[in-house]
Amino acid sequence: MSPTRKRIGMIVPSLNTIGEDDFRKFCPPEVGYHVHRIRLRKEGGVVTVESLLRAHLEAVEEAGYLKDMGPDVVTFNCTGASVSNGPAGDQALAERMTRELGVASSNTMVAIKRALAHVGARRIVHVCPFADKFSKDEKAALAAGGLEVMKSVGLNFVDAREAARMDPETLAGHALAHAEPGMDAMLLSCANVRAFETVETLERKLGVPVVTSNQAVLWDVLGLVGWAGAVPGGGELFAPRG
């Protein structure tokens, strides 16, 4: 690795199998990334809102493992956990992590809101793989960020590993089924679904920008390390702007 190569540190939940795959596919080769897993503890065999909150509260301490390798930026990539401590909890977590680590820090919901602002979105449709008890916290965080959520849809997956097995074509079909006239963008949330792969196809069919969790996180951390350029398959979010 070049001594001047920028380094991204990313925390993902222990059950996540898609975040690293997406970074392997889409992260430019001149930027390095390093991943640490945080335990996502189940209650009664399933991930609960309380499981996500516990991960949120442990994220700063866990980020210390990434600090040791000298990252230029650290991000906590779990949409549900990033919003589990209240509608403004995502921003508070990013600020606390920045203070504790001494490097620029972010998380999935902070990245999503920045990405939606970048593409000029105000009115959005939000598709989440899980039940309403999870998607409602994401919707609240989006609304707190000044966005009008025209529709928020949960696909009712119970197991995140099953959601990860959903092929991009099936996910794209769900997205197309829930499009709304007048939306400025569509958000496909969750870092453990193959949403990034659907972006360009959906943008052609919908005629609006499509933002996904892993796409937004990659765009956000690349910006934080000062990288700018085209990402093949990255969609409107990565398009040059005058």
C-alpha positions in Angstrom: 0.0 0.0 0.0 1.2 3.5 -0.9 2.2 5.5 2.2 0.0 8.3 0.9 -3.0 6.1 0.1 -6.1 7.2 2.0 -7.6 4.6 4.5 -11.2 4.1 5.3 -12.2 2.3 8.5 -15.7 0.8 8.4 -17.6 -1.0 11.2 -20.3 -3.4 10.1 -22.6 -5.7 12.2 -21.4 -9.2 12.8 -24.1 -10.7 10.5 -23.5 -8.4 7.6 -22.3 -10.0 4.4 -23.0 -7.3 1.8 -21.2 -4.2 2.9 -17.7 -5.6 2.2 -18.9 -7.1 -1.1 -20.1 -3.7 -2.2 -16.9 -2.0 -1.2 -14.9 -4.6 -3.1 -17.0 -3.9 -6.2 -17.3 -0.2 -6.1 -14.5 1.4 -4.0 -11.8 2.9 -6.2 -8.5 1.0 -6.0 -6.5 4.1 -5.0 -8.4 4.2 -1.7 -8.0 1.5 0.9 -10.7 0.2 3.3 -10.5 -1.8 6.5 -13.4 -3.5 8.3 -14.2 -4.3 11.9 -17.2 -6.2 13.0 -19.4 -5.3 15.9 -21.5 -8.0 17.6 -25.2 -7.7 16.9 -26.7 -9.6 19.7 -30.0 -11.3 19.2 -32.9 -11.5 21.6 -34.9 -14.7 21.4 -33.1 -15.7 18.2 -33.9 -12.5 16.3 -32.4 -9.0 16.0 -34.6 -6.5 17.9 -34.7 -2.7 18.2 -32.8 -3.2 21.5 -30.1 -5.2 19.7 -29.6 -2.2 17.4 -29.5 0.3 20.2 -26.9 -1.8 22.0 -24.7 -1.8 18.9 -25.2 2.0 18.6 -24.0 2.6 22.1 -21.0 0.3 21.7 -19.9 1.7 18.3 -17.5 4.4 19.6 -15.6 1.9 21.8 -15.5 -0.7 18.9 -14.2 2.0 16.6 -11.0 2.1 18.7 -9.9 -1.1 17.0 -9.9 0.8 13.7 -8.2 3.8 15.2 -5.1 1.7 15.8 -4.4 1.3 12.1 -4.4 5.1 11.4 -7.6 5.7 9.3 -8.4 8.9 7.6 -12.1 8.4 8.3 -14.3 5.9 10.2 -17.9 5.1 9.5 -20.4 2.9 11.3 -22.3 1.1 8.6 -25.7 -0.1 9.9 -28.7 1.9 9.0 -31.0 0.5 11.7 -28.4 0.9 14.5 -27.5 4.4 13.4 -31.0 5.6 14.0 -31.8 3.6 17.1 -31.0 6.3 19.6 -33.6 8.9 18.5 -34.2 11.0 15.4 -31.0 13.1 15.9 -29.0 10.2 17.3 -27.1 9.6 14.1 -25.6 13.0 14.0 -24.8 12.9 17.7 -23.0 9.5 17.2 -20.9 10.9 14.3 -19.9 13.9 16.4 -19.0 11.8 19.4 -17.0 9.3 17.3 -15.1 12.2 15.7 -14.2 13.6 19.2 -13.1 10.3 20.6 -11.1 9.1 17.6 -9.7 12.4 16.5 -10.6 11.6 12.8 -13.6 12.4 10.6 -16.4 10.0 11.4 -19.8 9.2 10.0 -22.5 6.6 9.9 -25.1 5.2 7.5 -28.0 7.6 8.2 -25.7 10.7 8.2 -24.4 9.5 4.9 -27.9 8.9 3.5 -29.0 12.4 4.4 -25.9 14.0 2.9 -26.4 11.9 -0.3 -30.1 12.9 -0.6 -29.2 16.5 -0.2 -26.4 16.2 -2.8 -28.9 14.9 -5.4 -31.4 17.7 -4.5 -34.0 15.4 -3.1 -36.7 16.7 -0.8 -39.6 14.3 -1.4 -38.6 10.6 -1.2 -39.9 7.1 -1.1 -38.2 4.9 1.5 -38.0 1.1 1.1 -36.7 -0.9 4.1 -36.3 -4.7 4.1 -37.7 -5.1 7.7 -40.9 -4.6 9.6 -42.4 -1.2 10.4 -41.0 -1.3 14.0 -37.6 -0.9 12.4 -38.5 1.3 9.4 -40.3 3.9 11.5 -37.1 4.9 13.2 -35.4 5.4 9.8 -38.4 7.5 8.7 -38.2 9.6 11.8 -34.5 10.3 11.2 -35.2 11.2 7.6 -38.0 13.6 8.6 -35.8 15.2 11.3 -33.4 15.9 8.5 -36.0 17.9 6.6 -37.1 15.3 4.1 -40.7 14.6 3.2 -41.1 10.8 3.2 -44.0 10.3 0.8 -44.1 6.6 1.5 -42.2 4.3 3.8 -42.4 0.6 3.1 -41.2 -2.3 5.1 -40.7 -5.7 3.3 -41.1 -7.6 6.5 -38.0 -9.7 6.5 -37.3 -11.1 10.0 -33.7 -12.4 9.3 -31.1 -10.0 7.9 -29.3 -13.0 6.4 -32.4 -13.8 4.4 -32.7 -10.2 3.2 -29.0 -10.5 2.1 -30.0 -13.5 -0.1 -32.6 -11.5 -2.0 -31.3 -11.0 -5.6 -31.0 -7.5 -7.0 -33.8 -8.1 -9.5 -36.3 -9.0 -6.8 -35.3 -5.9 -4.8 -35.6 -3.7 -7.8 -39.1 -5.1 -8.4 -40.2 -4.1 -4.9 -38.8 -0.6 -5.5 -40.6 -0.2 -8.8 -43.9 -1.3 -7.2 -43.7 1.4 -4.6 -42.7 4.4 -6.8 -44.8 7.5 -6.3 -45.5 10.4 -8.8 -43.6 13.5 -7.7 -40.9 11.8 -5.7 -37.4 13.4 -6.1 -35.5 10.2 -5.2 -35.9 6.7 -3.9 -34.1 5.4 -0.9 -33.3 1.7 -0.5 -32.1 1.3 3.1 -30.0 -1.4 4.8 -26.4 -2.2 4.4 -27.1 -5.9 4.1 -29.1 -6.0 0.9 -27.8 -6.0 -2.7 -29.3 -2.6 -3.4 -26.2 -0.9 -4.7 -26.3 -3.2 -7.7 -29.8 -2.0 -8.7 -29.0 1.7 -8.8 -28.4 2.4 -12.5 -31.2 0.1 -13.7 -33.7 1.7 -11.3 -32.6 5.2 -12.2 -33.2 4.5 -15.9 -36.7 3.1 -15.1 -37.7 5.7 -12.5 -36.1 8.8 -13.9 -35.0 10.0 -10.4 -31.8 9.4 -8.3 -31.7 6.2 -6.3 -29.8 6.2 -3.0 -28.8 3.0 -1.1 -27.1 2.6 2.2 -23.8 1.2 1.0 -23.7 3.6 -2.0 -24.3 6.6 0.3 -21.7 5.4 2.8 -19.1 4.9 0.1 -19.8 8.3 -1.5 -19.7 9.9 2.0 -16.4 8.5 3.1 -14.7 9.1 -0.2 -15.7 12.7 0.1 -14.4 12.9 3.6 -11.0 11.7 2.5 -11.0 14.1 -0.4 -11.5 11.7 -3.2 -13.7 12.7 -6.1 -14.3 10.9 -9.4 -16.6 8.6 -11.3 -17.6 5.2 -9.8 -18.9 2.9 -12.5 -22.4 1.7 -11.4 -22.6 4.4 -8.8 -25.5 6.3 -10.3 -26.5 9.9 -10.2 -24.9 10.3 -6.7 -21.5 10.0 -8.2 -22.2 12.0 -11.3 -20.0 15.2 -11.8 -21.8 18.4 -10.8 -21.1 21.9 -12.1 
